[in-house]
């Protein structure tokens, strides 16, 4: 039976190994691709660790020790997701920089990572509390990302399918794996592997391939904005935004204060009927424009 479990993991890894390079070479210039790619690599590493756990459990080491190490690795992946998911949303929807907010997410991710490294050394009662707090951190991250999507989603995507892939499947993979571990702990220890993990990962690979063009929208598929309604100064600021300059850089180049640049951008967004920089960069047209 262990050979069947191992084969399932190998099939899942092969799916990711085939998909990752295709995504990279085809969509590497897409908005927020680096963060999206990193999230996918994190999930792939989790499956890889599961495969190694199974192989070593069958051929070398005691099961309980390996299971503890694998759970610790799973929570290290949660720490990575707590850091990467908000960054992906910021890049995707062009959310303005905020150092305090970024420090909060980094600190939360770092705390989960540190406790994950030593989780299997903690007493069972304390380890359970750590598990709950870490899962709450992931849930909070997903809720925060969902709020960003509710605000900006329509500016980038035309269907809800990418939202399902980006938020539901990652938490489903880790959540089901942990649930299986706690509910069927003895069985998992004897097998030395989480069975739900490769199954969800295969579904994830299939979903990403099926929705690849929707997950990484091309800037060539949207209409160009009509900039003739802007003033000369506003068109200059638009050109600076297209070069990838931040508000502070634009302010320095034009001899303005950052707040004045924000006011100019607000006026530009209002005239063009967009709500964020990403919509501007992708040339989204105002409702009613041809």
C-alpha positions as CSV (number, residue, x, y, z in Angstrom):
1,X,0.0,0.0,0.0
2,X,2.9,2.3,0.7
3,X,4.0,2.1,-2.9
4,X,0.5,3.4,-3.9
5,X,0.9,6.3,-1.5
6,X,4.3,7.1,-2.8
7,X,3.2,6.9,-6.5
8,X,0.4,9.4,-5.7
9,X,2.9,11.9,-4.4
10,X,5.2,11.3,-7.4
11,X,2.3,12.0,-9.8
12,X,1.5,15.2,-7.9
13,X,5.1,16.4,-8.0
14,X,5.4,15.6,-11.7
15,X,2.3,17.7,-12.4
16,X,3.9,20.7,-10.5
17,X,7.3,20.1,-12.2
18,X,5.6,20.3,-15.6
19,X,3.4,23.3,-14.8
20,X,5.9,25.6,-13.0
21,X,8.3,26.2,-15.9
22,X,5.3,26.7,-18.3
23,X,3.9,29.4,-16.0
24,X,7.2,31.1,-15.6
25,X,8.2,31.4,-19.2
26,X,4.7,32.3,-20.4
27,X,3.6,34.7,-17.7
28,X,6.7,36.0,-16.0
29,X,5.9,39.6,-17.0
30,X,2.4,39.5,-15.6
31,X,1.4,41.7,-12.7
32,X,2.2,40.1,-9.3
33,X,3.5,37.0,-11.0
34,X,6.6,36.7,-8.8
35,X,4.4,36.5,-5.6
36,X,2.0,34.1,-7.3
37,X,4.9,31.9,-8.4
38,X,6.4,31.9,-4.9
39,X,3.1,30.8,-3.4
40,X,2.9,28.0,-5.9
41,X,6.5,27.0,-5.1
42,X,5.7,27.0,-1.4
43,X,2.8,24.6,-2.0
44,X,5.0,22.4,-4.2
45,X,7.7,22.2,-1.5
46,X,5.0,21.0,0.9
47,X,4.2,18.2,-1.4
48,X,7.9,17.4,-1.9
49,X,8.4,17.3,1.8
50,X,5.4,14.9,2.1
51,X,7.0,12.7,-0.6
52,X,10.3,12.6,1.3
53,X,8.5,11.9,4.5
54,X,6.8,8.9,3.0
55,X,10.0,7.5,1.4
56,X,12.0,7.8,4.6
57,X,9.2,6.5,6.8
58,X,9.0,3.4,4.6
59,X,12.7,2.8,4.4
60,X,14.5,4.4,7.3
61,X,13.0,6.2,10.3
62,X,10.3,5.9,13.0
63,X,7.0,7.2,11.9
64,X,6.1,9.5,14.8
65,X,9.3,11.5,14.5
66,X,8.7,12.1,10.8
67,X,5.1,13.0,11.3
68,X,6.2,15.7,13.9
69,X,8.8,17.1,11.5
70,X,6.3,17.2,8.6
71,X,3.7,19.0,10.7
72,X,6.4,21.5,11.7
73,X,7.3,22.0,8.0
74,X,3.6,22.5,7.1
75,X,3.4,25.3,9.6
76,X,6.6,26.9,8.1
77,X,4.6,26.9,4.8
78,X,1.8,28.6,6.6
79,X,4.2,31.3,7.7
80,X,5.3,31.7,4.1
81,X,1.7,32.1,3.0
82,X,1.0,34.7,5.7
83,X,3.8,36.7,4.2
84,X,3.2,36.1,0.5
85,X,-0.6,36.3,0.2
86,X,-0.9,40.0,1.2
87,X,2.1,40.9,-0.9
88,X,0.5,39.2,-3.9
89,X,-2.7,41.3,-3.4
90,X,-0.7,44.5,-3.0
91,X,1.1,44.0,-6.3
92,X,-1.9,42.7,-8.1
93,X,-4.2,45.5,-7.1
94,X,-1.5,48.2,-6.7
95,X,-2.2,48.9,-3.1
96,X,-0.1,51.9,-1.9
97,X,2.9,51.2,0.3
98,X,2.4,51.2,4.1
99,X,5.4,50.4,6.2
100,X,3.4,49.8,9.4
101,X,1.1,47.4,7.7
102,X,4.0,45.6,6.1
103,X,5.8,45.3,9.4
104,X,2.7,43.7,11.0
105,X,2.5,41.0,8.4
106,X,6.2,40.3,8.5
107,X,6.1,40.1,12.3
108,X,3.1,37.7,12.2
109,X,4.7,35.5,9.6
110,X,8.0,35.5,11.5
111,X,6.2,34.5,14.7
112,X,4.5,31.6,13.0
113,X,7.8,30.5,11.4
114,X,9.7,30.5,14.7
115,X,7.1,28.5,16.6
116,X,6.8,26.1,13.7
117,X,10.5,25.2,13.9
118,X,10.1,24.1,17.5
119,X,6.5,23.0,17.6
120,X,7.3,19.3,17.8
121,X,9.4,19.9,20.9
122,X,6.6,21.6,22.8
123,X,4.3,19.8,25.3
124,X,1.1,18.7,23.6
125,X,-1.1,21.2,25.3
126,X,1.1,24.1,24.3
127,X,1.6,22.7,20.8
128,X,-2.2,22.7,20.4
129,X,-2.4,26.3,21.3
130,X,0.3,27.2,18.9
131,X,-1.5,25.2,16.2
132,X,-4.7,27.2,16.8
133,X,-3.0,30.6,16.9
134,X,-1.1,29.8,13.6
135,X,-4.3,28.7,11.9
136,X,-5.9,31.9,13.1
137,X,-3.1,33.9,11.6
138,X,-3.6,32.2,8.2
139,X,-7.4,32.7,8.5
140,X,-6.9,36.4,9.3
141,X,-4.6,36.7,6.3
142,X,-7.2,35.1,4.0
143,X,-9.9,37.4,5.4
144,X,-7.7,40.5,4.8
145,X,-6.9,39.4,1.2
146,X,-10.6,38.7,0.7
147,X,-11.4,42.3,1.7
148,X,-8.8,43.6,-0.8
149,X,-10.4,41.5,-3.5
150,X,-13.9,42.7,-2.7
151,X,-12.6,46.2,-3.2
152,X,-10.4,45.9,-6.3
153,X,-11.2,42.5,-7.9
154,X,-13.5,43.8,-10.7
155,X,-10.6,46.1,-11.9
156,X,-8.5,43.1,-12.8
157,X,-10.6,40.0,-13.3
158,X,-13.8,39.3,-15.1
159,X,-14.9,36.1,-13.3
160,X,-14.8,34.6,-9.8
161,X,-12.8,31.5,-10.8
162,X,-9.3,33.0,-10.1
163,X,-10.5,34.0,-6.6
164,X,-11.4,30.4,-5.9
165,X,-8.0,29.1,-7.0
166,X,-6.0,31.8,-5.3
167,X,-7.7,31.6,-1.9
168,X,-9.7,28.3,-1.5
169,X,-7.3,25.7,-2.8
170,X,-4.1,26.7,-0.8
171,X,-6.0,26.7,2.6
172,X,-7.9,23.6,1.6
173,X,-4.6,21.7,1.0
174,X,-3.0,22.7,4.3
175,X,-6.3,22.6,6.2
176,X,-7.3,19.1,5.1
177,X,-3.8,17.8,5.7
178,X,-3.8,19.1,9.3
179,X,-7.3,17.8,9.9
180,X,-6.3,14.4,8.6
181,X,-3.3,14.5,11.0
182,X,-5.4,15.3,14.0
183,X,-8.4,13.1,13.3
184,X,-6.4,10.1,12.0
185,X,-3.2,10.6,13.9
186,X,-2.3,6.9,14.5
187,X,-3.2,6.0,10.9
188,X,-1.2,8.9,9.5
189,X,1.8,7.9,11.8
190,X,1.7,4.3,10.5
191,X,1.5,5.4,6.9
192,X,4.0,8.2,7.4
193,X,2.2,10.5,5.0
194,X,-0.8,12.8,4.6
195,X,-3.0,11.5,1.8
196,X,-5.2,14.6,1.2
197,X,-2.1,16.7,0.3
198,X,-1.2,15.3,-3.1
199,X,-4.8,15.0,-4.1
200,X,-5.5,18.7,-3.4
201,X,-2.2,19.6,-5.1
202,X,-3.2,17.7,-8.3
203,X,-6.5,19.5,-8.3
204,X,-4.6,22.8,-7.8
205,X,-2.3,22.1,-10.7
206,X,-5.3,21.2,-12.9
207,X,-7.2,24.4,-11.9
208,X,-4.2,26.7,-12.5
209,X,-3.7,25.1,-16.0
210,X,-7.3,25.4,-16.8
211,X,-7.5,29.1,-15.7
212,X,-4.0,30.1,-16.6
213,X,-5.0,33.0,-18.9
214,X,-7.5,34.3,-16.3
215,X,-5.1,34.0,-13.4
216,X,-2.5,36.0,-15.2
217,X,-4.4,38.5,-17.3
218,X,-2.5,40.0,-20.2
219,X,-2.2,43.8,-20.6
220,X,-2.8,43.3,-24.3
221,X,-6.4,42.1,-23.7
222,X,-7.7,45.4,-22.3
223,X,-8.6,48.7,-23.9
224,X,-6.5,51.8,-23.9
225,X,-7.5,54.8,-21.8
226,X,-8.3,58.0,-23.5
227,X,-5.9,60.5,-22.0
228,X,-6.9,63.6,-23.9
229,X,-9.2,64.6,-21.0
230,X,-6.2,65.1,-18.7
231,X,-4.1,68.2,-18.2
232,X,-0.5,68.4,-19.3
233,X,0.7,67.9,-15.7
234,X,-1.6,64.9,-15.2
235,X,-0.3,63.3,-18.4
236,X,3.3,63.8,-17.2
237,X,2.4,62.1,-13.9
238,X,0.7,59.2,-15.9
239,X,3.9,58.7,-17.8
240,X,5.8,58.6,-14.5
241,X,3.4,56.0,-13.2
242,X,3.9,53.9,-16.4
243,X,7.6,54.0,-15.7
244,X,6.9,52.3,-12.3
245,X,7.8,55.3,-10.1
246,X,6.4,55.5,-6.6
247,X,4.6,58.5,-5.3
248,X,7.8,59.7,-3.5
249,X,9.9,59.3,-6.6
250,X,7.3,61.2,-8.7
251,X,7.2,64.0,-6.0
252,X,11.0,64.3,-6.1
253,X,11.2,64.4,-9.9
254,X,8.4,67.0,-10.2
255,X,9.3,69.1,-7.1
256,X,6.0,68.3,-5.4
257,X,5.0,66.9,-2.1
258,X,3.8,63.3,-1.9
259,X,0.4,64.5,-0.8
260,X,0.1,66.7,-3.9
261,X,1.0,63.7,-6.1
262,X,-1.7,61.7,-4.4
263,X,-4.2,64.4,-5.1
264,X,-3.2,64.5,-8.8
265,X,-3.6,60.7,-9.0
266,X,-7.0,60.9,-7.4
267,X,-8.1,63.4,-10.0
268,X,-6.6,61.3,-12.8
269,X,-8.4,58.1,-11.5
270,X,-11.7,60.0,-11.3
271,X,-11.4,61.4,-14.8
272,X,-10.5,58.1,-16.3
273,X,-13.0,56.1,-14.3
274,X,-10.4,53.8,-12.6
275,X,-9.8,53.2,-8.9
276,X,-6.1,52.1,-8.7
277,X,-2.8,52.1,-10.4
278,X,-3.2,48.6,-11.7
279,X,-6.3,49.6,-13.7
280,X,-4.3,52.6,-15.0
281,X,-1.3,50.5,-16.0
282,X,-3.4,48.0,-17.8
283,X,-5.3,50.7,-19.8
284,X,-8.7,49.8,-18.5
285,X,-11.3,52.0,-20.1
286,X,-14.0,53.9,-18.3
287,X,-17.5,52.4,-18.3
288,X,-19.3,53.5,-21.4
289,X,-16.1,54.1,-23.4
290,X,-15.6,52.4,-26.7
